Each structure stands twice: as structure tokens, then as C-alpha cells.
Amino acid sequence: MAKVLARIKLKNKNFEIHVDLDEALKVKSGKGDIMSALDIPKIFSDLKKGQSSSDSDLKDCFGTSDAYEIAKIIITKGEVQKTQEFREEEREAKIKQVLQLIIRNAVDQFNHPYTEDRLKRAIHEVHFNFDNRPADQQMTDLVEALKKVIPIKIEVKRIKLVIPAQYTGGVYALLKDYKESEDWLANGSLQAILNIPAGMQIEFYDKLNKLTHGAIHSEDLPNKS
């Protein structure tokens, strides 16, 4: 497993630790074991020079001198450096996610889906740059770029949702990427018209129902001509 540096800066002081990359990323996501992630149970002000942080600095900035408690804070709130190999693997995984979304949701002028090979050739032609955004956000931008070289469109489902007032705050961020229009009703409920990529509809409803415990009203609408 790759060993990398994780760091944070507090009160103009640098704090660095040596960690296992895979385990540290698990800790950052809330699922890992800090004892497995921390390679050396020691906090440094400069890891390369072997300079340790003083107990007084640790207690002043973290309220403790316990290496494992501090390491968890550094990992979760600071920066975990990633190896070039890991970043490349991460990028390839993201590209594959976006491609799979397009395969599930996009069609040509004859309503036939595209193959992965054909999409890759078209992506190469338009020189699309993938980034760290969620795959569904990049899919929309990529499809727009691909329209320059191939006939492609996203098959969408147009739906109307009515969300009770007590759930609107929790679900608003989920709706924003698909929202055509919104209307706040007199009772505080939110009525929204959305355009959801057809292949993402089940996943979208799963997320929505978890957030609202199923307390929504939905209605399919005809697509705009």
C-alpha cells in the first residue's frame, strides 16, 4: 500500500503525518480505522526533516497530544496527498462512470444506444477534459461537446413532484441539476417540474424516497416537443 503525507495548517503551524493512502481515504470517508491508517504514531511539523511537533503546539491547536486523535482530525479536515498512480486510477474510474451514464441515457438519431468504443473515439475528437465533478454533471457537458461530431441526445423523463414542506430543505440540492421550474405552494410544499435522464430515474427516486421517507407525490408529464 502507498505511504503518503497528510497535513493541515492551524494557527499558522504545520502538522504532518505519514499514512497509508487507502486506509487514510477510508478514514476521510468515515469508514476507516485510524490505527491502520497512521503509519507512524507521531505528529510532525516537518515530516521530511523529521521535526516533531511540540506537545504544547498540539494541545493548543487540537486540545490533545494523542497522536491518533490528532491524526484523525488531520486526515478528515486536512489534505491527504495522492500518488500519481492513484490520481490516474481515479480519473479512469471517473471516465468510465461518465461513459456508462451516457451509454444508459443517450441515443443517436435512430434512437439506438452508442457503444463504448464509438463514444471513446468521439471524445478523443472533441478533446473533452474530465474533472472531479460528479459523473452526472459531467455527462451533460460531455454530451453537449459530442454533438459537434456525432448525432447524440439524452433521453429524458419529464416529471412533476410535490414535496411536503418539512422535506424541502433536505431535497433541494438533489433537484437543482434537473429542475425545469419550481413553485412554492401556500402550505409550504414545493412543486417542481424536472427533466431526469431516463437511465437515472430509478436511482433518483431511491435517493428522493430515502430523504422524504416516500412522502412525495409524483406525476409523469409529456416531454416538451
C-alpha positions in Angstrom: 0.0 0.0 0.0 1.3 3.5 -0.8 2.5 5.6 2.1 1.9 9.3 1.7 1.8 12.6 3.7 -1.3 14.1 5.2 -1.2 17.6 6.6 -3.1 20.5 8.0 -2.3 24.1 8.9 -3.7 25.6 12.1 -2.8 28.8 13.8 0.0 29.3 11.3 1.6 26.0 12.3 2.1 23.0 10.1 1.1 19.5 11.2 2.1 16.5 9.1 1.7 12.7 9.5 2.7 9.6 7.5 -0.3 7.5 6.4 -1.4 4.5 4.3 -3.2 6.1 1.4 -6.0 3.6 1.1 -6.7 3.5 4.8 -6.5 7.3 5.2 -9.1 7.8 2.4 -11.4 5.3 4.2 -10.9 7.4 7.4 -11.7 10.5 5.5 -15.0 9.0 4.3 -15.9 8.0 7.8 -15.3 4.2 7.4 -11.7 3.5 8.1 -9.6 2.6 11.1 -7.2 5.4 12.3 -4.8 2.9 13.8 -4.4 1.2 10.5 -4.2 4.5 8.6 -1.4 6.1 10.7 1.9 4.6 9.7 4.0 6.3 12.5 2.1 7.3 15.7 3.8 10.7 15.7 2.9 14.3 14.6 5.5 16.3 12.7 5.9 20.0 12.0 8.1 18.9 9.0 8.0 15.2 8.2 10.8 15.3 5.6 13.2 16.9 8.1 12.0 14.6 10.9 10.9 17.6 13.0 8.3 16.7 15.6 5.5 19.0 16.8 5.7 20.0 20.4 3.1 18.9 22.9 2.3 22.5 23.7 1.5 23.2 20.0 -0.6 20.0 19.7 -2.6 20.8 22.8 -3.0 24.5 21.7 -4.3 23.5 18.2 -6.1 20.2 18.8 -6.8 20.2 22.5 -4.9 16.9 22.9 -1.5 15.4 22.3 -2.9 11.9 21.5 -1.4 11.1 18.1 -4.4 9.0 16.9 -7.0 11.6 17.8 -4.9 14.3 16.1 -4.2 12.1 13.0 -8.0 11.6 12.5 -8.5 15.4 12.5 -5.6 15.9 10.1 -7.0 13.3 7.7 -10.7 14.3 7.8 -10.2 18.1 7.8 -6.8 18.4 6.1 -5.2 17.3 2.9 -4.2 13.7 2.1 -1.7 13.7 -0.8 -2.4 11.2 -3.6 0.1 9.4 -5.7 0.2 10.0 -9.4 -0.8 6.3 -9.9 -3.8 6.8 -7.6 -4.9 10.0 -9.4 -4.7 8.3 -12.8 -6.8 5.3 -11.5 -9.3 7.8 -10.0 -9.5 9.6 -13.3 -10.0 6.4 -15.3 -12.8 5.3 -12.9 -14.5 8.7 -13.3 -14.3 8.5 -17.1 -15.8 5.0 -17.0 -18.6 6.3 -14.8 -19.4 9.1 -17.2 -19.3 6.7 -20.2 -21.6 4.2 -18.6 -24.1 7.0 -17.8 -24.1 8.1 -21.5 -24.5 4.5 -22.7 -27.5 4.2 -20.4 -29.1 7.5 -21.3 -28.0 8.7 -24.7 -29.2 7.6 -28.2 -28.4 8.5 -31.8 -30.7 9.9 -34.5 -32.3 6.4 -34.8 -32.8 6.1 -31.0 -30.1 3.5 -30.9 -27.6 3.5 -27.9 -23.9 4.2 -28.5 -21.2 1.6 -27.9 -18.3 2.5 -25.5 -15.7 2.3 -28.4 -17.7 4.8 -30.5 -18.0 7.2 -27.6 -14.3 7.0 -26.9 -13.5 7.9 -30.4 -15.8 10.8 -30.4 -14.4 12.0 -27.0 -10.9 11.9 -28.5 -12.2 14.0 -31.4 -13.6 16.8 -29.1 -10.7 16.7 -26.7 -13.0 16.7 -23.7 -11.3 17.3 -20.3 -12.8 15.3 -17.4 -12.6 16.7 -13.9 -13.6 15.8 -10.3 -17.3 16.7 -10.5 -19.9 14.0 -10.1 -20.4 11.9 -13.2 -23.9 13.0 -13.9 -22.8 16.7 -14.1 -20.0 15.9 -16.5 -22.3 13.7 -18.6 -24.4 16.8 -19.6 -21.3 18.8 -20.6 -19.8 15.9 -22.5 -23.0 15.3 -24.5 -23.1 18.9 -25.5 -19.4 18.6 -26.7 -20.1 15.4 -28.5 -23.0 17.0 -30.5 -20.2 18.7 -32.6 -19.1 15.3 -34.0 -22.0 12.8 -33.6 -25.8 13.0 -33.5 -26.5 12.4 -29.8 -29.2 13.3 -27.3 -30.2 12.4 -23.8 -33.4 10.5 -23.4 -35.2 12.3 -20.5 -38.3 11.7 -18.4 -40.3 14.8 -17.5 -41.9 14.6 -14.1 -43.8 16.8 -11.6 -43.0 16.4 -7.9 -44.8 17.8 -4.9 -42.6 17.7 -1.8 -44.0 18.4 1.7 -42.6 21.5 3.4 -40.7 19.6 6.1 -38.5 17.8 3.4 -37.8 20.7 1.0 -34.6 21.8 2.6 -33.1 18.3 2.5 -34.0 17.6 -1.1 -33.5 20.9 -2.8 -29.9 20.2 -3.7 -30.9 16.9 -5.3 -33.4 18.6 -7.6 -31.3 21.6 -8.7 -29.5 19.8 -11.6 -32.7 18.6 -13.2 -35.1 21.4 -12.4 -37.1 23.0 -15.2 -39.3 25.1 -12.9 -40.4 25.4 -9.3 -43.4 26.7 -7.5 -43.8 27.2 -3.7 -47.3 26.4 -2.7 -49.4 28.1 0.0 -48.8 25.3 2.5 -45.0 25.5 2.1 -44.7 22.5 -0.1 -42.5 22.6 -3.2 -43.9 21.8 -6.6 -41.2 21.2 -9.2 -41.0 20.0 -12.8 -37.9 18.1 -13.5 -36.2 16.5 -16.6 -34.4 13.3 -15.4 -32.2 11.2 -17.7 -34.2 8.1 -18.3 -31.5 5.7 -17.1 -31.1 7.6 -13.8 -34.7 7.7 -12.9 -34.7 4.7 -10.5 -31.5 5.9 -8.8 -33.0 9.4 -8.4 -36.3 8.1 -6.9 -34.3 5.9 -4.5 -32.4 8.9 -3.2 -35.5 11.0 -3.0 -37.5 8.4 -1.1 -34.8 8.0 1.4 -34.7 11.7 2.1 -38.5 12.1 2.3 -39.5 8.6 3.6 -41.6 8.3 0.5 -43.8 11.3 1.3 -43.9 12.8 -2.2 -46.4 12.9 -5.0 -45.0 12.4 -8.5 -46.6 12.6 -11.9 -45.2 11.8 -15.3 -45.5 14.6 -17.8 -45.2 14.6 -21.6 -41.9 15.8 -22.9 -41.8 19.2 -24.5 -41.8 19.0 -28.3 
